[in-house]
């Protein structure tokens, strides 16, 4: 009976935690690019360019498609590309930067954050390192509730813009894993006081007038800004 009671309690906490996160964020997600509200900064969450089968990751493709469209349509003025660069052989921010350059996004409209090891780290660093207080979060719809919940807990004013999705292998697993991650996030925020792996000095985003470009612009002078302390040699502590 005791084991049954514990299992029931764990199930209730698991479901209740997910319902809380979903209910708190449901009204702040736009599911079509055309309805995403304008914002100065768009935060793009990193993910692998390739799947384990060696094919192009559709989730990466969706995020890049959304980020490029929002920037070139003037919905956002600057993109913060945040992802994992824990080893010299794996660099999500640079991969995003290269892809977006190929979509005619100007270098001056992008800042690379090499220490976005997790959703929490990306948002904590956006606030504490890049001094972002309002942003549009760009990722898939199943990821947005957790990202928006963390952002609000950190004091950020954010909305979610759902990146395009298409059916693919592994999507159901990612959605299921996200249910577990939401509950873990509640522990991070309210129980054990999680801190980002790496911070460094403040580096406010430089949002230049020319970064807000017209749709179809082919190039803008300058280079993408990189976080000066978060090079490829950075590692989590």
N, C-alpha and C positions, 0 to 999 in steps of 0.2 A: 504494500500500500504506500509506503514511504517513497519507493522508487517511482511508482505511478504518479504520485503527487508532484514529485520533483520534475518528472517528464512533462506533466501538464503545465506546471508553472513555467518551465523553460519554453514550451511551445507558445504559451500566452505572451511571454516577454518578447519572443522572436517576432511573432505576428504583430503584436502591439507596437514594437519599435519601428517596424516597417510602415505600418499604418500612420504612425506619427510623422515620420519623414515625408511620406507621400502627401499627406493632408496639408502639411505646412508649406509645401512647395508647389502644389498643383496649379495654383493660380499665377505662377510666375514663369511658366514655360510656354513659349511660342513654338508650335509644331511645324510651321511652314516658314521658309526663309523670308517670303514676302511680307509676313506679319511681324517679324522680329523688330523690336523697337530700336531706334537709333541710340548709340552710346559712343562716347569718345574712345573707350578701350574695349577691345575684344580679347578675352583670354582663351587661347586654344590649348587644350590638353593633349599631351603627347601620347602616342601609342606606336607599336611596331609598324614599320612600313610593309613587312611581309608576314604571312601566316607561317605556321610550322610546316605546311606542305610546300612552301616556296612560292606561293601565289601572292598577289598584291592584296593587302589587308583592306577589305571594303570599309572598315570603320575609319581607317586612316584616310582613305579616299573621300569619304563623306565629310570629314572634318576639314580637309583641305578645300573641297568644293565650297563648303559653307563659308569658310574664312575668306577665301578669295572673292566670292560674290558680295559678301557684306562690305568688304573694304572697297572694292571697285565701284559699288553702287552708292558709296558714301554713307552707309549705315553705321560704320565704325571708322574712326580716324587713325587708329593704331592697333596693331596686333602684338600681344605678348605671347610668344611661343614658348611654352614651358613643358619640359619633359626630362626624361632620364638620360644622364650622361655619366653613369657611374664607372664605366670603363672606356678606354680609348677606342674600343671596337664597336661601341653602341652609342649612337648620338641622335636622339630623337629631335632635339631642337634644330640641328643643322639639316637633318633630313626634311623637316617641315619647311625650313627656309628655302632649301633648294627647290622643293616642289612648288611652293608659292611663287618663287621667282619665275618659274616656268609658266605660271598662270598670270603673268604680267603684274604681280604685286610688287611695288617699288621697295627697294631696300630700306629707305628712310621711314617706311611705315611699319617696320618690324623690329622688335627687340627680342633677343634670345635669352632664355633663362635655362641654364644647364642643370639646375638642382631641383627640378620639379619631380622628385622621386615618387610622389604620390599625389592624389587629389588634395589632401590636406597640406602638403608641403607647397604645392603650386599656389594655393590661395593664401597661405600664411606669408609666403614670400612676396606675393603680389602686394599685400598690405604693408609688410614691414620693410621690404627691400625697395620695391618699385613705387611705393607710396600711392597705390591705387585704392580709392575708396568707393568707386562705382565702376561696374563693368558688365559686359555681356559675356556670358559663359557659353562657349561653343564646343559641343560634344553631342553624343547620341542621347536620345530621349531617356533610355534606361539608366544612364549615368547622371543626368542632370539633377534628379531629386537629391541625391547625396551631395553633389557639388554645391547646389544652392543652399542646402541645410548647413553645410560647413561654413559657407561664406557668411550666412546670417549670424551664425554663432561667433564668427570672428569680427563681426561688426561691419561687414561689407554690404553695400547696396547692390544687388545683382538681379538680373533676369537671365533666363536660359533660352538659348536659340538652338533648337534641335537640328543636328546635322542630318542630311539625307541618309536613309538606310535602305539596304536591300537584303533579302534573305540570303543567308550564308551559313556554312558549317561553323558550329561553335557559338552561334548567337544565343541559342537557348542556354548553353552552359554559362555564358557571360551574364545573362539576365538572372540566372539562379545564383551565381556567385555574388551578384550585386545585392541580393536580399541579405546575404550574410555580411557583406561589407557595410551595409547601412546600420546593422546592429552593432558591429564593431566600432563604427564611427561614434555612436552614442557613448560607448565606453571611452573612446579617445577624448571626447569633448567634456564629459561630465564626471568621469570616474578617475582616470589616471593621468589626466592633464598632459596630453601629448604635446611635444614640441617639434618643430621642423628639424630635419637632420642637419641642415646647413643654412646659415643666414648670411652674415657678412655686412658690409657697410650699406647705407642707404644710397640708392641710385635712381632718383626720380625719372620717370619716362620722359623723353624729349619728343613731344608731339609737335612736329613742325607744320606750318601752314601747307607746305607742298605735299605733306603726307596725305592730306585729304584731297585725293585726286579724282578726276572725272573718270567715268567708266570707259574702259578701252585704252587708257593711257599705257604706253608701252614701257616707259622707264622714267625714273626720277633720279637725280644726282644724289650721291652719298652712298653710304654703306649701312647695312643692318647693324644696329647697336647690339653689343654683347655685354652681358654682366661681367664686369672686369675681374671679379674675384672668383667667378665660377667657371673656370676653364675646364678643359678635358681632364685636367689633373685633380679636379675636385672629387672628394669622396665623402660618403656619409660618415658622421661620427657616432 
